[in-house]
Amino acid sequence: MIRRVDPGEDAVIALIARRMRLTLMEVIGPEEGERMHTMEWLVDRVRFHLDPARSTAAVFVAHAEPRTPGELGPIAGHTIVRIQQEDAGVVGLFSTTYVAHEHRRQGFAHALLTTGEGWITEHGMHTAATWTAADNAKLIALYEAHGYAITTRDPPMVRLERRVGCAKGVT
Ligand SMILES: CC(C)(COP(=O)(O)OP(=O)(O)OC[C@H]1O[C@@H](n2cnc3c(N)ncnc32)[C@H](O)[C@@H]1OP(=O)(O)O)[C@@H](O)C(=O)NCCC(=O)NCCS
């Protein structure tokens, strides 16, 4: 089950901020990833995406199956997407995505990406994009499976893009 996070959900916001740090540690290395941002900055970064005065964005979490029927299951992963004004135009930008290790390879990132693309399309955007490390093979494979292609190489990062609101792979 995927849902949007509400600004009042302090514990969920803190969890996402911790997982943003885990993402950095996994992608760029444990030491550099840990010291790149303070937890205060990361929490504020989540809140930036929940405040319509600061951004047009959505924070989505995917819940795993509940342990007790009728309750929400544990949060398996999250993604954050926002409208981004760039030199070449306005795009829907995936800012971050993470799935907890115990929930990986079960389709959560795929489902989060599909949900984020739906949000981007609803907001009238025709291009979805993301940036990641050039050696992040898992994330690149995920986006390529959704029809994205690398459009920019800016070492150590790459940008992946695809048209949305039309058939996959059509540019
Ligand atoms: C990348 C990540 C989000 C994938 O999450 P996931 O829920 O395990 O992914 P899914 O199960 O939805 O897999 C979807 C597709 O992603 C790709 N993929 C996911 N894990 C992969 C792996 N270990 N090796 C190769 N491809 C992989 C595959 O194309 C997969 O499709 P398939 O299962 O049909 O082969 C997860 O590994 C993660 O959180 N990584 C660390 C955080 C990160 O790198 N975030 C992005 C920073 S910019």
The ligand as a Tripos MOL2 file, in Angstrom:
@<TRIPOS>MOLECULE
LIG
   48    50     1     0     0
SMALL
NO_CHARGES

@<TRIPOS>ATOM
      1 C1         17.4540    0.7770   -5.8230 C.3       1 LIG1
      2 C2         16.3750    0.3350   -4.8320 C.3       1 LIG1
      3 C3         15.4820    1.5460   -4.5410 C.3       1 LIG1
      4 C4         15.5540   -0.7770   -5.4820 C.3       1 LIG1
      5 O1         14.4890   -1.1070   -4.5760 O.3       1 LIG1
      6 P1         13.6930   -2.5180   -4.6700 P.3       1 LIG1
      7 O2         12.3870   -2.3340   -3.9740 O.co2     1 LIG1
      8 O3         14.5680   -3.6080   -4.2330 O.co2     1 LIG1
      9 O4         13.4470   -2.6370   -6.2400 O.3       1 LIG1
     10 P2         12.3020   -3.5160   -6.9520 P.3       1 LIG1
     11 O5         12.1310   -4.8080   -6.2360 O.co2     1 LIG1
     12 O6         11.0920   -2.6720   -7.1420 O.co2     1 LIG1
     13 O7         12.9900   -3.8130   -8.3490 O.3       1 LIG1
     14 C5         12.6220   -3.0910   -9.5080 C.3       1 LIG1
     15 C6         13.7520   -3.2040  -10.5200 C.3       1 LIG1
     16 O8         14.9140   -2.5000  -10.0490 O.3       1 LIG1
     17 C7         16.0980   -3.1720  -10.5380 C.3       1 LIG1
     18 N1         16.8500   -3.7080   -9.3870 N.ar      1 LIG1
     19 C8         16.4850   -3.6380   -8.0830 C.ar      1 LIG1
     20 N2         17.4520   -4.2140   -7.3180 N.ar      1 LIG1
     21 C9         18.4160   -4.6540   -8.1590 C.ar      1 LIG1
     22 C10        19.6470   -5.3230   -7.9710 C.ar      1 LIG1
     23 N3         20.0670   -5.6740   -6.7360 N.pl3     1 LIG1
     24 N4         20.3850   -5.6010   -9.0530 N.ar      1 LIG1
     25 C11        19.9710   -5.2530  -10.3020 C.ar      1 LIG1
     26 N5         18.7910   -4.6240  -10.5430 N.ar      1 LIG1
     27 C12        18.0310   -4.3250   -9.4850 C.ar      1 LIG1
     28 C13        15.5920   -4.3040  -11.4280 C.3       1 LIG1
     29 O9         15.4080   -3.7720  -12.7160 O.3       1 LIG1
     30 C14        14.2390   -4.5880  -10.7800 C.3       1 LIG1
     31 O10        13.3610   -5.2600  -11.6250 O.3       1 LIG1
     32 P3         13.3110   -6.8800  -11.5900 P.3       1 LIG1
     33 O11        13.1280   -7.2760  -10.1470 O.co2     1 LIG1
     34 O12        12.1330   -7.1840  -12.4490 O.co2     1 LIG1
     35 O13        14.6130   -7.3380  -12.1350 O.co2     1 LIG1
     36 C15        16.9990   -0.2020   -3.5190 C.3       1 LIG1
     37 O14        17.9820   -1.1580   -3.8440 O.3       1 LIG1
     38 C16        17.6160    0.8580   -2.6510 C.2       1 LIG1
     39 O15        16.9400    1.4340   -1.7960 O.2       1 LIG1
     40 N6         18.9210    1.1410   -2.8490 N.am      1 LIG1
     41 C17        19.6430    2.1130   -2.0370 C.3       1 LIG1
     42 C18        19.0960    3.5070   -2.1840 C.3       1 LIG1
     43 C19        19.3670    4.1270   -3.5260 C.2       1 LIG1
     44 O16        20.2910    3.7840   -4.2560 O.2       1 LIG1
     45 N7         18.5360    5.1240   -3.8180 N.am      1 LIG1
     46 C20        18.6910    5.9660   -4.9710 C.3       1 LIG1
     47 C21        19.6320    7.0430   -4.6770 C.3       1 LIG1
     48 S1         19.6640    8.2670   -5.9390 S.3       1 LIG1
@<TRIPOS>BOND
     1     1     2 1
     2     2     3 1
     3     2     4 1
     4     2    36 1
     5     4     5 1
     6     5     6 1
     7     6     7 2
     8     6     8 1
     9     6     9 1
    10     9    10 1
    11    10    11 2
    12    10    12 1
    13    10    13 1
    14    13    14 1
    15    14    15 1
    16    15    16 1
    17    15    30 1
    18    16    17 1
    19    17    18 1
    20    17    28 1
    21    18    19 ar
    22    18    27 ar
    23    19    20 ar
    24    20    21 ar
    25    21    22 ar
    26    21    27 ar
    27    22    23 1
    28    22    24 ar
    29    24    25 ar
    30    25    26 ar
    31    26    27 ar
    32    28    29 1
    33    28    30 1
    34    30    31 1
    35    31    32 1
    36    32    33 2
    37    32    34 1
    38    32    35 1
    39    36    37 1
    40    36    38 1
    41    38    39 2
    42    38    40 1
    43    40    41 1
    44    41    42 1
    45    42    43 1
    46    43    44 2
    47    43    45 1
    48    45    46 1
    49    46    47 1
    50    47    48 1
@<TRIPOS>SUBSTRUCTURE
     1 LIG1         1 GROUP 0 **** ****
